[in-house]
Amino acid sequence: MSPNLRSLLSMRLLVKRFILRSVRPVLPVLFLLAFAIPLLLNPLLPGSGSSSVAIAQQRPSQQEIRGVWMTSNDLDILRDRTKLQGAINQLKQLNFNTIYPVVWNAGYALYPSTVAQQSGIQSFVYKGYEGQDMLADLIAKAHAQGLLVIPWFEFGFMAPPSSELATQRAAWLTQRQDGSQTSISDAGEVVWLNPFRPEVQKFITDLVLEIVTQYDVDGIQFDDHTSLPNDFGYDPYTIALYTRETKKAPPPNPLDQAWMRWRANKITTFMVQLNQAVKARKPKAIFSLSPNYYDFAYKMHLQDWLGWLRKNIVDELVVQVYRPNLESFQQQIVRPEIQEAQQKIPTGIGILTGLRNKPVSISLIQAQTQAARDRGLGVSFFYYESLWDASPEPAPERQAGFQALFVSPAVRSAI
């Protein structure tokens, strides 16, 4: 080997050693960056899908809610085993994962309830056309398809004035300052059970525990009616309780901040106790809530659901955002309390798919659903019949619209 070649090889060896010594300390960093950079850029890559996918990757513990409420308008389907099986098969095919069937409506239990019968407020039993227990039948069929079933306690503290609950338990009702006891709701004229009375709290608790104990449910859901309109609470019982605890009479202004907070706190205390009772019976039950947006819920109905969330008694939140256009819908789903909930629990948005006298187009449903999913939010639709059986477009077109939204399954599991 010539001296020149030997010198050249020696120099190359020195350079190689220098490079290795310089790079070795940063190799671990380069290794991590090789994996991290694609993940960070993924939402921007063509074909990566919507931003909801990116958000889901960042929070893998949060399962996407794809639900539908089955209401009293859906009783024909719930009562008919064949129709019910077809409905559940269709929901499974379209990649839904949760059903919220109504179990408490208009002051009556929509299942064989010993609690309701022994209380003397329900002399009949809702059954299927073949005499079957509708709730048990739904649970068995849905679970066979891998769907969660979270019964929906729709009317909460609300009841029609003509119901046996209202007429036979008149002492349980609350009132306004002028003594009136009814208000107008989406369900028509209603009265309100006094949520501060121990008898009322026990009755509601017994109904809820009956459901989570006797049925293989995945949870229980409460909505905007587990509350009290802000001008109620002037009944003799509540006045005496407030006076005893605060040493003063309730103010004539129902919007007095201290008076509102006292009533809201009482409802919160009850919900904490109800959550504890449910978890004692079924620790893995999902304690679900489907309220109105927070400002309305608290100011108009004394429902401090954000406080419930911060007390860790809510396992799932589905905020009702029933809006006639995309713009007003988008304004509601970016509220800070919804973002706060997203960091803790599965969170979704309730979307109106139509009413019997007010149909909603599939294009608006798709736009609102995609807007929610783009923000990492799940969805639940109100209500089953209006998905495609009673809709402005043909059923196949509606179903194709949902299939386009939920291309692949989103599996959910209980807690």
Phi, psi and chi 1 to 4 in degrees:
 res  aa     phi    psi   chi1   chi2   chi3   chi4
   1 MET       -  132.3 -177.2 -179.8  -63.7      -
   2 SER   -71.7  154.6   68.1      -      -      -
   3 PRO   -57.9  -37.8  -23.6   33.7      -      -
   4 ASN   -65.2  -42.6  -71.0  -21.2      -      -
   5 LEU   -66.6  -39.7 -177.7   57.4      -      -
   6 ARG   -61.8  -40.0 -172.4 -180.0  -64.4  111.7
   7 SER   -65.5  -39.9  -61.5      -      -      -
   8 LEU   -65.0  -42.4  179.6   60.8      -      -
   9 LEU   -64.7  -40.5  -69.2  173.5      -      -
  10 SER   -61.7  -40.4  -61.5      -      -      -
  11 MET   -66.0  -40.6 -177.4  171.7  -66.3      -
  12 ARG   -63.9  -37.3  -70.7  178.3   63.4 -177.1
  13 LEU   -65.3  -40.4 -178.6   60.2      -      -
  14 LEU   -64.0  -41.4  -71.7  171.4      -      -
  15 VAL   -64.8  -41.6  171.0      -      -      -
  16 LYS   -61.9  -44.2 -177.4  177.7  179.8 -179.6
  17 ARG   -61.8  -38.4  -71.5  174.4  177.7  172.6
  18 PHE   -64.5  -43.3  174.1   77.9      -      -
  19 ILE   -64.1  -44.3  -68.3  173.2      -      -
  20 LEU   -62.1  -42.6  -72.9  173.1      -      -
  21 ARG   -63.6  -34.1  -71.8  171.4 -178.6  169.1
  22 SER   -76.4  -35.7  -57.6      -      -      -
  23 VAL   -86.2  -32.1  172.2      -      -      -
  24 ARG   -49.8  -44.5 -172.4  177.3  -69.5  116.4
  25 PRO   -62.8  -26.0  -22.4   34.1      -      -
  26 VAL  -102.1    2.5  -61.9      -      -      -
  27 LEU   -56.9  -44.5  -78.3  176.5      -      -
  28 PRO   -58.9  -38.5  -23.7   35.1      -      -
  29 VAL   -65.2  -44.8  176.6      -      -      -
  30 LEU   -61.7  -38.2  -66.4  174.3      -      -
  31 PHE   -61.4  -45.4 -178.8   80.9      -      -
  32 LEU   -66.3  -39.1  -70.1  173.4      -      -
  33 LEU   -64.1  -33.1  -73.4  174.9      -      -
  34 ALA   -60.0  -31.3      -      -      -      -
  35 PHE   -90.9  -34.2  -76.8   91.5      -      -
  36 ALA   -75.8  -39.2      -      -      -      -
  37 ILE   -60.0  -45.7  -71.2  174.2      -      -
  38 PRO   -59.8  -35.7  -24.4   35.1      -      -
  39 LEU   -68.6  -39.3  -70.9  175.1      -      -
  40 LEU   -68.2  -34.7  -68.3  171.5      -      -
  41 LEU   -87.5  -11.3  -64.6  179.1      -      -
  42 ASN   -50.9  -44.5 -176.3   58.8      -      -
  43 PRO   -61.1  -21.1  -23.3   34.6      -      -
  44 LEU   -94.8   -9.3  -55.1  178.4      -      -
  45 LEU   -74.8  139.8  -67.3  175.6      -      -
  46 PRO   -59.2  139.2  -21.0   31.8      -      -
  47 GLY    77.6    7.8      -      -      -      -
  48 SER   -80.3   -7.1   64.3      -      -      -
  49 GLY    92.8 -172.6      -      -      -      -
  50 SER   -75.1  166.4   67.8      -      -      -
  51 SER   -66.9  -17.9   57.9      -      -      -
  52 SER   -62.8  -30.0   61.6      -      -      -
  53 VAL   -66.2  -42.8  175.5      -      -      -
  54 ALA   -62.5  -42.7      -      -      -      -
  55 ILE   -64.0  -40.6  -66.1  173.6      -      -
  56 ALA   -62.8  -35.3      -      -      -      -
  57 GLN   -66.7  -33.3  -71.5  175.5  -16.9      -
  58 GLN   -74.2  -25.3  -66.5  166.9   10.6      -
  59 ARG  -127.6   73.3  -67.3 -165.0  -62.2  -85.3
  60 PRO   -63.8  -20.0   23.9  -34.0      -      -
  61 SER   -77.7  -12.2   63.4      -      -      -
  62 GLN   -95.5  116.0  -55.7 -131.6   -5.4      -
  63 GLN   -87.6  140.4  -57.0  176.7   36.1      -
  64 GLU   -76.4  126.0 -178.0 -177.4    5.6      -
  65 ILE   -83.2  125.6  -59.2  166.4      -      -
  66 ARG  -131.0   86.4  -63.5  178.9 -176.3  175.4
  67 GLY  -118.3  172.8      -      -      -      -
  68 VAL  -149.2  140.1   60.3      -      -      -
  69 TRP   -87.0  135.6  -78.7  -75.9      -      -
  70 MET  -106.6  114.7  -75.0 -168.4  168.0      -
  71 THR  -102.2 -177.4   74.1      -      -      -
  72 SER   -65.3  -20.8   56.1      -      -      -
  73 ASN   -69.2  -16.5  -71.7  -23.4      -      -
  74 ASP   -98.7   14.6  -60.1  -52.4      -      -
  75 LEU   -60.3  -33.0  -84.9 -179.9      -      -
  76 ASP   -62.1  -38.2  180.0   55.1      -      -
  77 ILE   -72.1  -43.6  -67.5  171.3      -      -
  78 LEU   -64.1  -32.0  -69.1  168.8      -      -
  79 ARG   -81.9  -23.1  -76.9  175.0  162.2  165.8
  80 ASP   -99.9  113.0 -171.4  -49.6      -      -
  81 ARG   -60.1  -40.0  -79.5  177.1  161.3  160.3
  82 THR   -67.7  -46.3  -58.1      -      -      -
  83 LYS   -63.2  -39.5  -71.2 -177.8  179.2  179.4
  84 LEU   -63.8  -43.4 -179.4   61.2      -      -
  85 GLN   -61.8  -41.4 -174.0   65.7   67.3      -
  86 GLY   -63.7  -40.1      -      -      -      -
  87 ALA   -63.5  -44.9      -      -      -      -
  88 ILE   -67.7  -38.9  -69.1  173.5      -      -
  89 ASN   -60.3  -41.1  -69.7  -14.1      -      -
  90 GLN   -66.6  -43.2 -172.0   70.9   67.9      -
  91 LEU   -61.9  -41.0  -68.9  171.5      -      -
  92 LYS   -63.7  -43.7  175.5   64.6  174.6  179.6
  93 GLN   -62.4  -34.5 -179.4 -178.1  -20.1      -
  94 LEU   -89.3   10.4  -63.7  178.2      -      -
  95 ASN    68.2   31.9  -66.5  -42.2      -      -
  96 PHE   -74.5  162.9  -77.8   69.4      -      -
  97 ASN  -138.6   -2.2   58.7   24.9      -      -
  98 THR  -144.7  137.4  -49.7      -      -      -
  99 ILE  -121.0  133.8  -60.7  175.4      -      -
 100 TYR  -113.7   89.4  -58.4  101.1      -      -
 101 PRO   -85.1  139.0   31.2  -33.1      -      -
 102 VAL   -69.5  136.3   60.1      -      -      -
 103 VAL  -128.4   -9.7  -70.3      -      -      -
 104 TRP  -141.1  110.4  173.4 -112.8      -      -
 105 ASN  -149.7  134.1  173.9  -80.1      -      -
 106 ALA    58.9   28.7      -      -      -      -
 107 GLY    84.0   11.4      -      -      -      -
 108 TYR  -132.6  149.1  -61.2  105.7      -      -
 109 ALA   -85.8  133.2      -      -      -      -
 110 LEU   -96.4   35.2  -84.9   71.4      -      -
 111 TYR  -151.7  164.8   62.6   95.5      -      -
 112 PRO   -66.4   99.4  -20.5   33.1      -      -
 113 SER  -107.6  113.6  172.2      -      -      -
 114 THR   -66.1  -37.3  -59.1      -      -      -
 115 VAL   -60.1  -48.2  171.9      -      -      -
 116 ALA   -65.4  -40.3      -      -      -      -
 117 GLN   -68.2  -43.7  -68.4  176.5    8.0      -
 118 GLN   -70.2  -21.4  -69.7 -178.3  -13.8      -
 119 SER   -80.2  -10.0  -62.1      -      -      -
 120 GLY    77.1   18.1      -      -      -      -
 121 ILE  -110.7    3.4   59.9   96.0      -      -
 122 GLN  -151.2  108.2 -173.9  164.0  -17.2      -
 123 SER   -93.5    2.6   56.2      -      -      -
 124 PHE  -133.1  170.0   58.7   92.7      -      -
 125 VAL  -129.2  130.4  175.8      -      -      -
 126 TYR   -74.8  125.2  -80.7   99.3      -      -
 127 LYS  -135.7  166.6  -68.1 -177.5  179.2  179.1
 128 GLY   -75.5  172.7      -      -      -      -
 129 TYR   -63.6  -22.4  -67.4  139.4      -      -
 130 GLU  -103.2   16.2  -60.6  175.4   39.2      -
 131 GLY    81.3    7.3      -      -      -      -
 132 GLN   -78.0  156.1   76.6  -87.7   21.9      -
 133 ASP   -73.9  110.2 -177.3  -32.9      -      -
 134 MET   -61.4  -40.6  -63.9 -174.8  -63.3      -
 135 LEU   -67.6  -44.9 -179.7   56.5      -      -
 136 ALA   -62.4  -39.1      -      -      -      -
 137 ASP   -65.1  -44.3 -170.7   37.1      -      -
 138 LEU   -61.5  -45.5  169.6   62.3      -      -
 139 ILE   -60.6  -45.9  -67.5  168.8      -      -
 140 ALA   -62.3  -44.4      -      -      -      -
 141 LYS   -69.2  -41.5  -72.7  178.0  166.4   57.7
 142 ALA   -68.4  -44.7      -      -      -      -
 143 HIS   -63.1  -33.3  -78.5  177.0      -      -
 144 ALA   -63.7  -23.8      -      -      -      -
 145 GLN  -101.2    4.7  -65.3  -81.3   17.0      -
 146 GLY    81.2   16.9      -      -      -      -
 147 LEU   -94.9  142.9  -80.9   71.2      -      -
 148 LEU   -78.1  149.6  -64.5 -170.0      -      -
 149 VAL  -124.8  116.7  178.1      -      -      -
 150 ILE  -123.7   94.3  -56.9  177.1      -      -
 151 PRO   -54.4  145.1  -28.9   37.7      -      -
 152 TRP  -111.1  118.2  167.0   41.5      -      -
 153 PHE   -89.3   73.6 -147.3   73.4      -      -
 154 GLU   -60.9  -53.0 -177.7 -176.5    5.4      -
 155 PHE   -81.3  -13.0  -95.2   51.9      -      -
 156 GLY    52.7 -121.5      -      -      -      -
 157 PHE   -90.0    9.3  -66.1  117.7      -      -
 158 MET  -101.6  147.9 -171.5  172.7   74.9      -
 159 ALA  -157.0  151.0      -      -      -      -
 160 PRO   -67.3  145.3  -19.9   32.8      -      -
 161 PRO   -64.4  -20.4   18.8  -29.8      -      -
 162 SER   -89.6   -5.4   58.9      -      -      -
 163 SER   -68.6  155.2   64.5      -      -      -
 164 GLU   -62.3  -32.8  -67.3  174.1   81.0      -
 165 LEU   -59.3  -44.0  176.3   59.4      -      -
 166 ALA   -73.4  -40.1      -      -      -      -
 167 THR   -78.8  -34.6   57.4      -      -      -
 168 GLN   -93.3  -12.0  -63.7 -171.8   22.2      -
 169 ARG  -126.5   51.0  -65.6  -68.3 -176.4  -86.5
 170 ALA   -60.1  -31.9      -      -      -      -
 171 ALA   -67.0  -17.1      -      -      -      -
 172 TRP   -81.3   -8.8  -71.4    8.4      -      -
 173 LEU   -87.3  151.1  -54.3 -178.7      -      -
 174 THR  -107.8  179.3 -175.2      -      -      -
 175 GLN  -154.8  172.5   63.7 -170.9   44.4      -
 176 ARG   -87.7  179.7  -63.9 -171.7 -177.0   90.2
 177 GLN   -61.6  -35.6  -71.2 -174.6   78.3      -
 178 ASP   -82.6    4.0   62.0    4.5      -      -
 179 GLY    90.2   -8.6      -      -      -      -
 180 SER   -69.1  147.9   60.7      -      -      -
 181 GLN  -119.9   -4.6  -66.1 -176.0  -42.0      -
 182 THR  -113.0  153.8   64.2      -      -      -
 183 SER  -137.3  167.1   66.1      -      -      -
 184 ILE  -103.1  125.9  -57.0  -60.0      -      -
 185 SER  -125.3 -178.3   71.9      -      -      -
 186 ASP   -61.7  -22.9  -69.0  -22.4      -      -
 187 ALA   -91.8    7.2      -      -      -      -
 188 GLY    99.0 -154.9      -      -      -      -
 189 GLU   -75.5  130.6 -173.0  177.8   22.9      -
 190 VAL  -138.4  159.7  -64.2      -      -      -
 191 VAL  -110.6  169.9  -66.3      -      -      -
 192 TRP  -126.6  124.7  -68.1   86.4      -      -
 193 LEU   -64.8  144.2  -59.5  176.3      -      -
 194 ASN   -77.8  107.7 -172.4  -19.4      -      -
 195 PRO   -69.3   -7.0   27.8  -34.4      -      -
 196 PHE   -93.6  -11.1  -43.3  125.7      -      -
 197 ARG   -81.8  133.6  -68.7 -170.6   73.9  105.4
 198 PRO   -58.8  -35.5  -23.9   32.9      -      -
 199 GLU   -64.7  -39.6  -48.9   97.3  -59.8      -
 200 VAL   -67.5  -45.3  170.8      -      -      -
 201 GLN   -60.9  -40.7  -65.7 -177.5    1.4      -
 202 LYS   -66.6  -40.5 -176.8 -179.9 -174.9  -55.0
 203 PHE   -62.9  -48.1  175.4   68.8      -      -
 204 ILE   -62.7  -44.4  -62.3  -64.3      -      -
 205 THR   -60.7  -43.7  -59.7      -      -      -
 206 ASP   -62.6  -40.2  -72.4  -13.5      -      -
 207 LEU   -62.6  -46.9  -75.3  171.5      -      -
 208 VAL   -62.9  -45.8  170.5      -      -      -
 209 LEU   -65.8  -32.7  -67.5 -177.6      -      -
 210 GLU   -60.5  -41.8 -177.8  175.7   54.8      -
 211 ILE   -68.3  -49.7  -66.2  168.1      -      -
 212 VAL   -73.1  -19.4  -60.0      -      -      -
 213 THR   -88.8  -44.1  -58.3      -      -      -
 214 GLN   -89.2  -11.3  -63.9 -172.2   12.3      -
 215 TYR  -124.5  151.9  -67.1   91.6      -      -
 216 ASP   -83.9   56.7 -175.3   24.1      -      -
 217 VAL   -82.7  160.0  -61.6      -      -      -
 218 ASP   -94.7   -5.1  -61.5  -67.0      -      -
 219 GLY   168.8 -164.8      -      -      -      -
 220 ILE  -146.9  140.6 -172.2   79.0      -      -
 221 GLN  -121.2  139.2 -174.7 -178.3   76.5      -
 222 PHE  -117.9  149.2  -52.3   92.3      -      -
 223 ASP  -122.5 -153.6   67.3    6.3      -      -
 224 ASP   -70.9   -6.8   51.7  -42.1      -      -
 225 HIS   -94.7   -0.6  -58.2  130.8      -      -
 226 THR   -84.8   70.4  -50.3      -      -      -
 227 SER  -166.2 -168.0   62.9      -      -      -
 228 LEU  -153.1  127.8 -174.2   68.7      -      -
 229 PRO   -55.1  143.0  -26.4   35.5      -      -
 230 ASN   -65.2  -15.6   60.2   24.3      -      -
 231 ASP   -95.7    8.5   52.9  -12.5      -      -
 232 PHE  -102.7  162.3  -78.9   74.3      -      -
 233 GLY   116.3   12.8      -      -      -      -
 234 TYR  -101.7   25.1  -72.5   91.8      -      -
 235 ASP   -78.2  159.8   57.7  -84.3      -      -
 236 PRO   -56.2  -40.6  -27.7   35.7      -      -
 237 TYR   -62.0  -48.8  176.6   88.5      -      -
 238 THR   -69.2  -37.5  -55.1      -      -      -
 239 ILE   -61.1  -44.3  -70.1  173.7      -      -
 240 ALA   -65.1  -40.8      -      -      -      -
 241 LEU   -65.4  -44.4 -179.3   62.9      -      -
 242 TYR   -64.6  -42.2 -178.4   81.8      -      -
 243 THR   -64.1  -41.0  -57.2      -      -      -
 244 ARG   -65.0  -38.6 -176.3  168.4   68.4 -110.3
 245 GLU   -83.3  -29.3  -67.9 -171.7   -0.5      -
 246 THR  -112.2   -8.0   66.1      -      -      -
 247 LYS    66.2   23.9  -49.6  -54.7  179.6 -172.8
 248 LYS  -153.7  159.0   55.3 -173.3  176.6 -178.0
 249 ALA   -78.8  155.0      -      -      -      -
 250 PRO   -58.1  138.4  -23.4   33.7      -      -
 251 PRO   -68.2  149.6   23.5  -32.8      -      -
 252 PRO   -65.0  -23.8   21.5  -32.3      -      -
 253 ASN   -83.4  110.5  176.6   13.5      -      -
 254 PRO   -65.3  -16.2   22.6  -32.2      -      -
 255 LEU   -94.9    7.8  -60.1 -179.4      -      -
 256 ASP   -55.3  129.1  177.2   88.3      -      -
 257 GLN   -61.6  -42.6  -68.8  -59.1  -56.2      -
 258 ALA   -66.7  -39.3      -      -      -      -
 259 TRP   -67.0  -40.6  172.9 -135.0      -      -
 260 MET   -64.6  -44.6  -73.8 -176.6   63.0      -
 261 ARG   -65.9  -38.3  173.5   49.5   59.5 -171.3
 262 TRP   -62.0  -46.6 -177.1   88.0      -      -
 263 ARG   -67.8  -41.9  -71.9  174.1  -69.1  167.1
 264 ALA   -62.6  -40.4      -      -      -      -
 265 ASN   -64.5  -35.3  -76.1  -10.8      -      -
 266 LYS   -64.2  -41.3  -70.8  -67.5 -176.5 -175.0
 267 ILE   -66.4  -39.7  -63.4  174.9      -      -
 268 THR   -60.9  -44.6  -65.1      -      -      -
 269 THR   -58.6  -42.5  -61.8      -      -      -
 270 PHE   -62.6  -42.6  167.8   67.0      -      -
 271 MET   -66.4  -35.4  -67.1  -55.2  -67.6      -
 272 VAL   -62.1  -45.6  169.7      -      -      -
 273 GLN   -65.2  -38.0  -65.9  169.7  -11.2      -
 274 LEU   -65.8  -42.4 -176.4   58.2      -      -
 275 ASN   -59.3  -44.3  173.7  -87.9      -      -
 276 GLN   -63.5  -38.7  -67.6  170.5  -13.5      -
 277 ALA   -66.5  -42.0      -      -      -      -
 278 VAL   -63.6  -46.7  168.1      -      -      -
 279 LYS   -66.8  -29.3  -63.8  -64.5 -174.9  177.2
 280 ALA   -66.9  -34.6      -      -      -      -
 281 ARG   -83.1  -40.2  -67.0  -71.6 -178.4   91.3
 282 LYS  -143.9   87.6 -174.2  169.5  -73.8 -171.8
 283 PRO   -55.2  -31.5  -25.3   35.2      -      -
 284 LYS   -93.5    8.1  -66.1 -175.3  178.3 -178.5
 285 ALA   -67.7  137.8      -      -      -      -
 286 ILE   -81.7  118.1  -63.4  170.5      -      -
 287 PHE   -90.7   97.2 -158.9   84.7      -      -
 288 SER  -101.7  151.5  176.4      -      -      -
 289 LEU  -137.2  134.6 -175.5   66.1      -      -
 290 SER  -129.2   77.2   57.1      -      -      -
 291 PRO   -92.5  178.8   36.5  -35.0      -      -
 292 ASN   -79.0  172.1  -87.3  -55.3      -      -
 293 TYR   -60.5  152.8   67.7   93.5      -      -
 294 TYR   -60.9  -45.4 -177.8   70.1      -      -
 295 ASP   -56.6  -43.1  -80.2   -7.2      -      -
 296 PHE   -69.4  -45.0 -179.4   90.7      -      -
 297 ALA   -58.0  -45.2      -      -      -      -
 298 TYR   -78.3  -49.6  178.3   74.6      -      -
 299 LYS   -70.1  -35.2  -67.2  177.3 -179.1  177.8
 300 MET   -96.7  -28.5  -57.7  -57.0  -66.1      -
 301 HIS  -130.9   13.2  -88.2 -102.8      -      -
 302 LEU    56.4   27.4  -52.0  172.2      -      -
 303 GLN  -102.3   96.0 -170.6 -177.7   47.0      -
 304 ASP   -85.9   64.3 -175.7   13.2      -      -
 305 TRP   -68.1  -23.5   63.8 -105.0      -      -
 306 LEU   -66.9  -35.8 -176.4   56.6      -      -
 307 GLY   -65.3  -37.6      -      -      -      -
 308 TRP   -63.2  -41.9  -54.1   -3.2      -      -
 309 LEU   -60.1  -44.2  174.8   71.6      -      -
 310 ARG   -72.6  -17.9  -69.0  171.6  177.2  172.1
 311 LYS   -89.2    3.9  -71.3 -179.7  179.4  -67.4
 312 ASN    61.8   37.2  -62.0  -44.3      -      -
 313 ILE  -106.3    0.2   65.9  167.2      -      -
 314 VAL  -109.4  122.6 -179.7      -      -      -
 315 ASP   -95.3  -16.5  -60.3  -43.9      -      -
 316 GLU  -157.2  137.7  169.9 -167.8  -85.1      -
 317 LEU  -126.8  128.6  177.8   70.0      -      -
 318 VAL  -129.1  101.8 -176.1      -      -      -
 319 VAL   -84.2  126.8 -178.9      -      -      -
 320 GLN   -72.1  118.6  -61.1  175.7   36.2      -
 321 VAL  -129.0   77.6 -176.0      -      -      -
 322 TYR   -92.5   95.4  -58.2  151.9      -      -
 323 ARG  -123.7  146.2  -64.1  -64.5 -178.1  -87.0
 324 PRO   -81.4   -4.1   30.9  -35.7      -      -
 325 ASN  -149.2  169.1   55.1   63.3      -      -
 326 LEU   -73.1  -37.5 -179.0   59.4      -      -
 327 GLU   -61.7  -50.6 -178.4 -179.4    4.7      -
 328 SER   -67.1  -31.6   60.0      -      -      -
 329 PHE   -63.6  -47.2  178.9   86.2      -      -
 330 GLN   -63.2  -33.5  -70.5  175.9  -41.5      -
 331 GLN   -64.3  -33.5  -68.3  171.9   -4.9      -
 332 GLN   -79.2  -35.4  -66.8  -65.3  -34.3      -
 333 ILE   -80.8   -2.3   66.3  175.1      -      -
 334 VAL  -104.0   11.0  -64.2      -      -      -
 335 ARG   -61.2  145.4  -72.5  178.6  172.6  -89.7
 336 PRO   -61.5  -32.2   17.6  -31.0      -      -
 337 GLU   -68.1  -30.5   62.3  -91.5   20.8      -
 338 ILE   -70.2  -41.5  -67.3  178.3      -      -
 339 GLN   -63.7  -37.0  -63.3  177.3   30.8      -
 340 GLU   -64.2  -42.3 -179.2  177.1  -22.7      -
 341 ALA   -63.5  -38.6      -      -      -      -
 342 GLN   -57.8  -29.8  -81.6 -175.7  -83.9      -
 343 GLN   -76.1  -11.1  -56.2  -54.4  -46.7      -
 344 LYS  -117.9  -40.8  -58.4  179.0   66.9  174.3
 345 ILE  -141.0  162.3   56.7  175.5      -      -
 346 PRO   -57.2  128.3  -27.0   36.1      -      -
 347 THR  -129.9  136.0  -57.3      -      -      -
 348 GLY  -139.5  176.8      -      -      -      -
 349 ILE  -122.4  132.2  -59.1  -62.2      -      -
 350 GLY   -81.1  125.3      -      -      -      -
 351 ILE  -117.6  133.0  -66.3  175.2      -      -
 352 LEU   -81.0  121.3 -178.8   65.4      -      -
 353 THR  -100.1    1.8   48.2      -      -      -
 354 GLY   135.5  154.4      -      -      -      -
 355 LEU  -119.4  165.2  -57.1  172.7      -      -
 356 ARG   -59.3  -33.8  -74.6  179.7  172.8  174.0
 357 ASN  -107.0   11.6   59.9  -10.2      -      -
 358 LYS  -150.6   79.8 -171.2  177.1 -179.3 -179.1
 359 PRO   -70.7  155.0   25.7  -34.2      -      -
 360 VAL  -124.2  133.5  176.6      -      -      -
 361 SER   -71.1  151.4   69.3      -      -      -
 362 ILE   -65.8  -29.3 -173.3   60.9      -      -
 363 SER   -65.5  -39.6   59.2      -      -      -
 364 LEU   -70.4  -39.5  178.6   58.1      -      -
 365 ILE   -60.0  -44.5  -65.4  168.1      -      -
 366 GLN   -63.7  -43.6  -73.8 -179.1  -51.6      -
 367 ALA   -64.0  -44.0      -      -      -      -
 368 GLN   -68.8  -39.6  -68.0 -176.3  -16.8      -
 369 THR   -62.8  -45.1  -59.5      -      -      -
 370 GLN   -66.2  -36.8 -166.4   56.8   52.5      -
 371 ALA   -61.3  -40.9      -      -      -      -
 372 ALA   -67.2  -46.5      -      -      -      -
 373 ARG   -66.5  -32.3  -63.0 -173.3   73.8 -149.5
 374 ASP   -61.6  -21.6  -76.1  -13.9      -      -
 375 ARG  -102.7   15.8  -71.4  162.4  178.1   77.8
 376 GLY    75.5   19.8      -      -      -      -
 377 LEU  -101.8  143.9  -65.1  159.9      -      -
 378 GLY   -80.7 -177.4      -      -      -      -
 379 VAL  -143.3  153.8  -68.9      -      -      -
 380 SER  -139.9  140.6 -174.7      -      -      -
 381 PHE  -106.6  138.1  -59.6  109.3      -      -
 382 PHE  -113.2  107.0 -173.9   87.3      -      -
 383 TYR  -143.2 -177.5   54.6  101.0      -      -
 384 TYR   -57.5  -51.2  177.7   80.4      -      -
 385 GLU   -56.3  -33.9 -174.8 -174.6   48.4      -
 386 SER   -84.4   -1.6   63.8      -      -      -
 387 LEU   -61.6  -51.1  -71.2  179.6      -      -
 388 TRP  -152.3  -18.6   44.8   75.7      -      -
 389 ASP   -74.4  -30.8  -69.6  -24.9      -      -
 390 ALA  -132.2   85.8      -      -      -      -
 391 SER  -145.4  162.1   61.0      -      -      -
 392 PRO   -73.2  -20.4   24.3  -33.2      -      -
 393 GLU  -108.0  161.6  -60.2   92.3   -0.1      -
 394 PRO   -60.3  149.4  -21.3   32.0      -      -
 395 ALA   -54.5  -44.7      -      -      -      -
 396 PRO   -59.8  -36.8  -26.0   36.0      -      -
 397 GLU   -67.4  -41.6 -178.4  179.8  -22.9      -
 398 ARG   -63.9  -45.8  -61.4  -83.6  -73.5 -160.7
 399 GLN   -64.4  -37.5  -68.7  167.7   -4.0      -
 400 ALA   -64.1  -34.0      -      -      -      -
 401 GLY   -65.3  -41.1      -      -      -      -
 402 PHE   -70.6  -36.3  -73.9  103.1      -      -
 403 GLN   -62.4  -36.4 -172.6   74.8   75.1      -
 404 ALA   -68.1  -29.7      -      -      -      -
 405 LEU   -75.0  -45.3  -77.4  171.4      -      -
 406 PHE  -110.9   78.6  -55.6  139.4      -      -
 407 VAL   -68.5  -37.5  177.5      -      -      -
 408 SER  -125.7  159.2   58.0      -      -      -
 409 PRO   -65.7  153.2  -18.1   30.8      -      -
 410 ALA  -128.2   94.7      -      -      -      -
 411 VAL   -72.1  134.4  178.9      -      -      -
 412 ARG  -116.1  156.1  -69.6 -163.8   71.3 -165.5
 413 SER  -139.0  159.6   59.6      -      -      -
 414 ALA   -66.5  172.5      -      -      -      -
 415 ILE   -58.8      -  -65.5  174.6      -      -
